[in-house]
Amino acid sequence: MDIVLDKRERILAAAARLIVRNGLQCSMAAIAEEASVATGSLYNYFDSKEALVLGVYTRHRIDD
């Protein structure tokens, strides 16, 4: 698997776990920690928290 795609998937999976556990108030720093990436790295893949949440929704919507 492509390293970039793998990191993006890790971020999406971490965000999904934290959103389920803590709701939408979870921070980007907490998501980065859960995904084992630097907080700044999140913004290489998602322009904002809203874009990340949309990515989580889209990912799980397609999986269903």
C-alpha positions in Angstrom: 0.0 0.0 0.0 1.1 3.5 -0.8 2.6 5.2 2.3 0.6 8.4 1.7 -2.7 6.4 1.4 -1.7 4.4 4.5 -1.2 7.5 6.6 -4.5 9.1 5.3 -6.3 5.9 6.2 -4.7 5.9 9.7 -5.8 9.4 10.2 -9.4 8.6 9.1 -9.5 5.5 11.3 -8.2 7.5 14.3 -10.7 10.3 13.8 -13.5 7.8 13.5 -12.6 6.2 16.8 -12.3 9.5 18.6 -15.5 10.8 17.2 -17.4 7.7 18.3 -15.7 7.9 21.7 -15.7 11.7 22.4 -18.0 13.3 19.8 -17.1 16.0 17.4 -15.3 18.1 20.1 -12.2 16.0 19.8 -9.2 18.0 18.9 -7.0 17.7 15.8 -4.0 17.2 18.2 -5.9 14.2 19.8 -6.6 12.8 16.4 -3.0 13.2 15.4 -1.8 11.5 18.5 -4.3 8.6 18.0 -3.0 8.2 14.4 0.7 8.5 15.4 1.3 11.4 13.1 2.4 15.0 13.7 -0.5 17.5 14.1 0.8 19.5 11.2 0.6 16.3 9.0 -3.1 16.3 9.3 -3.3 19.5 7.3 -1.3 17.9 4.5 -4.3 15.5 4.0 -7.2 17.6 5.2 -7.6 21.4 5.0 -9.7 21.6 8.1 -11.3 19.6 10.9 -14.6 19.9 8.9 -12.9 18.3 5.9 -11.5 15.5 8.1 -15.0 14.8 9.5 -16.4 14.8 6.0 -13.7 12.3 5.0 -14.7 10.0 7.9 -18.4 10.3 7.0 -17.7 9.6 3.3 -15.4 6.7 4.1 -18.0 5.0 6.4 -20.9 5.9 4.1 -19.2 4.1 1.2 -18.3 1.1 3.4 -21.9 0.6 4.4 
